[in-house]
Amino acid sequence: MRKAFILAALALVLTGCSGNWGWYVVNPTTPSGYNNVRFLLSGLQYTILLSATAISISIVVGLLVALPGLSSNRGLRWASRTYVELVRAVPILVLVLWVYYGLPQITGLTIGVFWAGVFALALSDSAFQAEIFRAGIQSIARGQYEAAYSISLNYRDTMRYVILPQAIRRILPAIGNQIVYMLKMSSLVSVIGMQELTRKANELVVTEYRPLEIYTFLVLEYLVLILIVSAGVRWLERRMRTDER
Amino acid sequence: MRIEAAVRDDEPIILFDNVFKSFGDFQVLKGISLSIAAGERVVICGPSGSGKSTLIRCINGLESYDAGHIRVAGLALGTDDASRRAVRGKAGMVFQQFNLFPHLTVLENLMLGPMRARGMNRAAAEEIARRYLDRVRIPEQADKYPRQLSGGQQQRVAIARSLCMEPGIMLFDEPTSALDPEMINEVLEVMAELAGTGMTMLCVTHEMGFARRVADRIMFMDHGEIVETAPPERFFSAPESQRCRDFLQKILNH
């Protein structure tokens, strides 16, 4: 079974190499190929800016949603739970469309594609971040709170200096996952005309009729971006690993 | 040792008046009344589940109580955060499991309270941290992380961390129960030394040798009540209640 699969894959690659691929569209040594590559790469800054802004906001909002979820007050817990369950239930693409086309009809304000994208991505991701933070904070032993309270720290300082630094070390891999996920989901914002990587690729395909090469190039663009992010998260994990047993 | 100005000499530093506490249907404290004078050293013992840990945890507000009154260092201890924090500044607590902050170095563990709760600057906090690290005799471990220390050393750091708040009262909740036998003495040594400074100490422990040597009074608890209170020599030689005699029989003849 596995052998057959490998053979099939090999056959595909070989036939691909035998002339059906047209790499010239993205060959930077030719003037038109060079222009195409530049065109494709010009979406990079928007993908990065969009994802980075959205993830920064969603981490902060996620934490702010998670904390009341851990409160002894039932109303606060309920509010946090409701936010998570509602927001998490909406598909990102639907949220992007709703925020860009729907929301202005309520608010009367037109909102640019960039901020519509940031808003939709951050909102969606914040529910997941909240769950990650909740799990991380809940994993810290009761004794850590008691020790902090015993030296007279208040709730805020206990969270800031004792609980969160430990919780964040534990949830770093999960947050890394979420960053990777957000980077990929930013491609959905192409549907409202955001000039990021996927949108650029779509536009080039329309003029060059070479979807195979251009989308393969797009896949590689995301792959490189995400490998860089992964390496960054690993580096952070290593740097923060002072307290592991 | 400095004693809180608000406390008159004749007022007990810890006062329980008919304190009740339940966990669900289980009544842990059944009308506890007690009075401890400043500078007194009291050991609390009793079988597990007798309520001794709960009692000591009530003193600095780690447990709330259902009925009765508690006064600590001249302050009424309610169930609100403000009165709890005020009392916690006067009463330090040492735990069975040390509960050091694993992501901070020893020195940072010690400096956190002085900086965040007492409003000291870094230099003042470091000075006080080093002074108390000296006091528990491990100044050379200042820059290590807790996991790099032995259990006995970790517990001594925990004691120093509490002392950095310069409390008038120290509470110990089974401080040697999680330690390997060969490390128990180094911790008891530090505690005995502390007892010699005039610190008010309350200690839940099964270390009867320590109790005999250091305590002014021993309280025996069973089923949420203080069954008997006596100075060590009388407590060990002539316990009044049958429950206390049974308990001593069990822990002394093994």
Contacts between the chains, C-beta under 8 A, distances in Angstrom:
chain1	res1	chain2	res2	distance
A	141	B	99	7.8
A	143	B	95	6.2
A	143	B	97	5.4
A	143	B	99	4.0
A	144	B	99	6.3
A	144	B	101	6.9
A	146	B	62	5.5
A	146	B	93	7.6
A	146	B	95	6.9
A	146	B	99	6.4
A	147	B	93	8.0
A	147	B	95	6.7
A	147	B	99	3.8
A	147	B	100	7.3
A	147	B	101	7.1
A	147	B	158	7.8
A	147	B	161	7.8
A	148	B	101	7.7
A	148	B	112	7.9
A	149	B	61	7.8
A	149	B	62	6.7
A	149	B	84	7.7
A	149	B	88	6.4
A	150	B	60	6.2
A	150	B	62	7.1
A	150	B	88	6.0
A	150	B	92	6.7
A	150	B	93	4.1
A	150	B	162	7.0
A	151	B	88	7.4
A	151	B	92	7.6
A	151	B	112	6.6
A	151	B	113	3.4
A	151	B	117	6.1
A	151	B	161	6.5
A	151	B	162	6.9
A	151	B	164	7.6
A	151	B	165	5.6
A	152	B	85	5.6
A	152	B	88	4.5
A	152	B	89	4.7
A	152	B	113	6.2
A	152	B	117	3.7
A	152	B	118	7.6
A	152	B	165	6.2
A	153	B	112	7.2
A	153	B	113	7.0
A	153	B	116	5.5
A	153	B	117	5.6
A	154	B	81	7.4
A	154	B	85	6.4
A	154	B	117	7.9
A	155	B	81	7.6
A	157	B	116	4.6
A	157	B	117	7.6
A	161	B	112	6.0
A	161	B	116	6.5
A	162	B	101	5.6
A	162	B	112	7.6
A	165	B	103	5.1
A	166	B	101	7.8
A	166	B	102	6.9
A	166	B	103	5.3
A	169	B	103	6.9
A	242	B	103	6.3
A	242	B	145	6.0
A	243	B	102	3.9
A	243	B	103	4.4
A	243	B	145	6.2
A	243	B	146	7.9
A	243	B	147	6.6
A	244	B	147	7.8
A	245	B	147	5.6
